[in-house]
Amino acid sequence: MAAIGIGGVFFRADDPGALQAWYRTHLGVALNDSYQWMQQAGPTVFMPFARDTDYFPADRQWMINFRVNALDPLLSALREAGIAVTTNPEWDTPETGKFARIHDPEGNPIELWEPPAE
Protein backbone atom coordinates (compact mmCIF):
# COMPACT_ATOMS: atom_id res chain seq x y z
CA MET A 1 0.00 0.00 0.00
CA ALA A 2 1.18 3.50 -0.79
CA ALA A 3 -0.06 7.06 -0.55
CA ILE A 4 -2.00 8.10 -3.65
CA GLY A 5 -2.16 11.87 -3.19
CA ILE A 6 -2.36 14.72 -0.72
CA GLY A 7 -5.58 14.52 1.27
CA GLY A 8 -5.41 17.91 2.94
CA VAL A 9 -3.32 20.84 4.10
CA PHE A 10 -3.85 21.77 7.74
CA PHE A 11 -2.35 24.74 9.56
CA ARG A 12 -3.09 27.04 12.46
CA ALA A 13 -4.59 30.51 11.98
CA ASP A 14 -5.49 33.40 14.27
CA ASP A 15 -8.76 33.88 12.37
CA PRO A 16 -9.53 30.71 10.35
CA GLY A 17 -12.74 32.08 8.82
CA ALA A 18 -11.15 35.28 7.58
CA LEU A 19 -8.11 33.44 6.27
CA GLN A 20 -10.29 30.91 4.40
CA ALA A 21 -12.22 33.83 2.87
CA TRP A 22 -8.92 35.42 1.75
CA TYR A 23 -7.82 32.21 0.02
CA ARG A 24 -11.24 31.90 -1.66
CA THR A 25 -11.28 35.54 -2.81
CA HIS A 26 -7.71 35.88 -4.04
CA LEU A 27 -6.71 32.36 -5.06
CA GLY A 28 -10.03 30.68 -5.82
CA VAL A 29 -9.66 28.01 -3.13
CA ALA A 30 -13.39 27.46 -2.71
CA LEU A 31 -14.58 24.63 -0.46
CA ASN A 32 -17.70 22.56 -0.97
CA ASP A 33 -20.08 21.53 1.84
CA SER A 34 -17.66 18.75 2.85
CA TYR A 35 -14.78 21.24 3.26
CA GLN A 36 -13.14 19.91 0.10
CA TRP A 37 -11.47 21.93 -2.63
CA MET A 38 -11.94 20.11 -5.92
CA GLN A 39 -8.68 20.98 -7.62
CA GLN A 40 -7.55 20.15 -11.14
CA ALA A 41 -5.44 17.05 -11.65
CA GLY A 42 -1.76 17.66 -12.12
CA PRO A 43 1.65 17.30 -10.54
CA THR A 44 2.31 17.90 -6.87
CA VAL A 45 5.88 18.39 -5.69
CA PHE A 46 6.60 16.91 -2.26
CA MET A 47 9.98 18.18 -1.11
CA PRO A 48 11.44 18.43 2.37
CA PHE A 49 14.11 21.13 2.55
CA ALA A 50 17.15 21.40 4.81
CA ARG A 51 16.38 23.26 8.04
CA ASP A 52 18.72 26.12 6.99
CA THR A 53 17.17 26.65 3.52
CA ASP A 54 16.60 30.19 2.34
CA TYR A 55 13.92 29.06 -0.15
CA PHE A 56 11.25 30.36 2.24
CA PRO A 57 11.34 32.36 5.51
CA ALA A 58 13.34 30.81 8.35
CA ASP A 59 10.54 31.49 10.86
CA ARG A 60 8.09 29.26 8.91
CA GLN A 61 7.96 25.48 8.87
CA TRP A 62 6.23 25.26 5.51
CA MET A 63 5.33 27.08 2.31
CA ILE A 64 2.39 26.09 0.14
CA ASN A 65 2.72 26.12 -3.63
CA PHE A 66 -0.35 26.59 -5.82
CA ARG A 67 -0.39 25.53 -9.47
CA VAL A 68 -1.97 28.19 -11.69
CA ASN A 69 -2.73 28.25 -15.40
CA ALA A 70 -2.36 31.99 -16.04
CA LEU A 71 0.17 33.54 -13.67
CA ASP A 72 0.41 37.05 -15.13
CA PRO A 73 -3.33 37.89 -14.92
CA LEU A 74 -3.44 36.48 -11.38
CA LEU A 75 -0.47 38.64 -10.35
CA SER A 76 -2.20 41.72 -11.79
CA ALA A 77 -5.35 40.97 -9.79
CA LEU A 78 -3.35 40.38 -6.61
CA ARG A 79 -1.48 43.66 -7.04
CA GLU A 80 -4.77 45.50 -7.69
CA ALA A 81 -6.04 44.05 -4.39
CA GLY A 82 -3.00 45.52 -2.61
CA ILE A 83 -1.18 42.21 -2.14
CA ALA A 84 2.60 42.43 -2.42
CA VAL A 85 3.96 40.16 -5.15
CA THR A 86 7.59 39.12 -5.55
CA THR A 87 8.94 37.83 -8.85
CA ASN A 88 12.46 37.06 -9.97
CA PRO A 89 13.39 36.22 -13.58
CA GLU A 90 16.02 33.80 -12.22
CA TRP A 91 13.22 31.61 -10.80
CA ASP A 92 11.66 31.05 -14.23
CA THR A 93 12.94 28.46 -16.71
CA PRO A 94 11.43 26.75 -19.74
CA GLU A 95 11.89 23.42 -17.93
CA THR A 96 10.20 24.35 -14.64
CA GLY A 97 7.84 27.19 -15.56
CA LYS A 98 7.16 30.58 -13.96
CA PHE A 99 7.02 31.46 -10.25
CA ALA A 100 5.93 34.27 -7.95
CA ARG A 101 5.68 34.67 -4.18
CA ILE A 102 3.07 36.26 -1.94
CA HIS A 103 2.07 36.03 1.73
CA ASP A 104 -1.39 35.52 3.16
CA PRO A 105 -2.71 37.99 5.78
CA GLU A 106 -1.16 35.91 8.58
CA GLY A 107 2.29 35.97 6.99
CA ASN A 108 2.31 32.44 5.58
CA PRO A 109 4.46 32.19 2.46
CA ILE A 110 2.75 31.14 -0.77
CA GLU A 111 4.47 30.24 -4.01
CA LEU A 112 2.48 30.50 -7.24
CA TRP A 113 3.62 28.23 -10.03
CA GLU A 114 2.65 28.17 -13.70
CA PRO A 115 4.06 24.89 -15.04
CA PRO A 116 5.59 24.96 -18.51
CA ALA A 117 3.23 24.40 -21.43
CA GLU A 118 3.22 20.79 -22.56
C-alpha positions as CSV (number, residue, x, y, z in Angstrom):
1,M,0.0,0.0,0.0
2,A,1.2,3.5,-0.8
3,A,-0.1,7.1,-0.5
4,I,-2.0,8.1,-3.7
5,G,-2.2,11.9,-3.2
6,I,-2.4,14.7,-0.7
7,G,-5.6,14.5,1.3
8,G,-5.4,17.9,2.9
9,V,-3.3,20.8,4.1
10,F,-3.9,21.8,7.7
11,F,-2.3,24.7,9.6
12,R,-3.1,27.0,12.5
13,A,-4.6,30.5,12.0
14,D,-5.5,33.4,14.3
15,D,-8.8,33.9,12.4
16,P,-9.5,30.7,10.4
17,G,-12.7,32.1,8.8
18,A,-11.1,35.3,7.6
19,L,-8.1,33.4,6.3
20,Q,-10.3,30.9,4.4
21,A,-12.2,33.8,2.9
22,W,-8.9,35.4,1.8
23,Y,-7.8,32.2,0.0
24,R,-11.2,31.9,-1.7
25,T,-11.3,35.5,-2.8
26,H,-7.7,35.9,-4.0
27,L,-6.7,32.4,-5.1
28,G,-10.0,30.7,-5.8
29,V,-9.7,28.0,-3.1
30,A,-13.4,27.5,-2.7
31,L,-14.6,24.6,-0.5
32,N,-17.7,22.6,-1.0
33,D,-20.1,21.5,1.8
34,S,-17.7,18.7,2.8
35,Y,-14.8,21.2,3.3
36,Q,-13.1,19.9,0.1
37,W,-11.5,21.9,-2.6
38,M,-11.9,20.1,-5.9
39,Q,-8.7,21.0,-7.6
40,Q,-7.5,20.2,-11.1
41,A,-5.4,17.1,-11.7
42,G,-1.8,17.7,-12.1
43,P,1.6,17.3,-10.5
44,T,2.3,17.9,-6.9
45,V,5.9,18.4,-5.7
46,F,6.6,16.9,-2.3
47,M,10.0,18.2,-1.1
48,P,11.4,18.4,2.4
49,F,14.1,21.1,2.5
50,A,17.1,21.4,4.8
51,R,16.4,23.3,8.0
52,D,18.7,26.1,7.0
53,T,17.2,26.6,3.5
54,D,16.6,30.2,2.3
55,Y,13.9,29.1,-0.2
56,F,11.2,30.4,2.2
57,P,11.3,32.4,5.5
58,A,13.3,30.8,8.3
59,D,10.5,31.5,10.9
60,R,8.1,29.3,8.9
61,Q,8.0,25.5,8.9
62,W,6.2,25.3,5.5
63,M,5.3,27.1,2.3
64,I,2.4,26.1,0.1
65,N,2.7,26.1,-3.6
66,F,-0.3,26.6,-5.8
67,R,-0.4,25.5,-9.5
68,V,-2.0,28.2,-11.7
69,N,-2.7,28.2,-15.4
70,A,-2.4,32.0,-16.0
71,L,0.2,33.5,-13.7
72,D,0.4,37.1,-15.1
73,P,-3.3,37.9,-14.9
74,L,-3.4,36.5,-11.4
75,L,-0.5,38.6,-10.3
76,S,-2.2,41.7,-11.8
77,A,-5.4,41.0,-9.8
78,L,-3.3,40.4,-6.6
79,R,-1.5,43.7,-7.0
80,E,-4.8,45.5,-7.7
81,A,-6.0,44.0,-4.4
82,G,-3.0,45.5,-2.6
83,I,-1.2,42.2,-2.1
84,A,2.6,42.4,-2.4
85,V,4.0,40.2,-5.2
86,T,7.6,39.1,-5.6
87,T,8.9,37.8,-8.8
88,N,12.5,37.1,-10.0
89,P,13.4,36.2,-13.6
90,E,16.0,33.8,-12.2
91,W,13.2,31.6,-10.8
92,D,11.7,31.1,-14.2
93,T,12.9,28.5,-16.7
94,P,11.4,26.8,-19.7
95,E,11.9,23.4,-17.9
96,T,10.2,24.3,-14.6
97,G,7.8,27.2,-15.6
98,K,7.2,30.6,-14.0
99,F,7.0,31.5,-10.3
100,A,5.9,34.3,-8.0
101,R,5.7,34.7,-4.2
102,I,3.1,36.3,-1.9
103,H,2.1,36.0,1.7
104,D,-1.4,35.5,3.2
105,P,-2.7,38.0,5.8
106,E,-1.2,35.9,8.6
107,G,2.3,36.0,7.0
108,N,2.3,32.4,5.6
109,P,4.5,32.2,2.5
110,I,2.8,31.1,-0.8
111,E,4.5,30.2,-4.0
112,L,2.5,30.5,-7.2
113,W,3.6,28.2,-10.0
114,E,2.7,28.2,-13.7
115,P,4.1,24.9,-15.0
116,P,5.6,25.0,-18.5
117,A,3.2,24.4,-21.4
118,E,3.2,20.8,-22.6
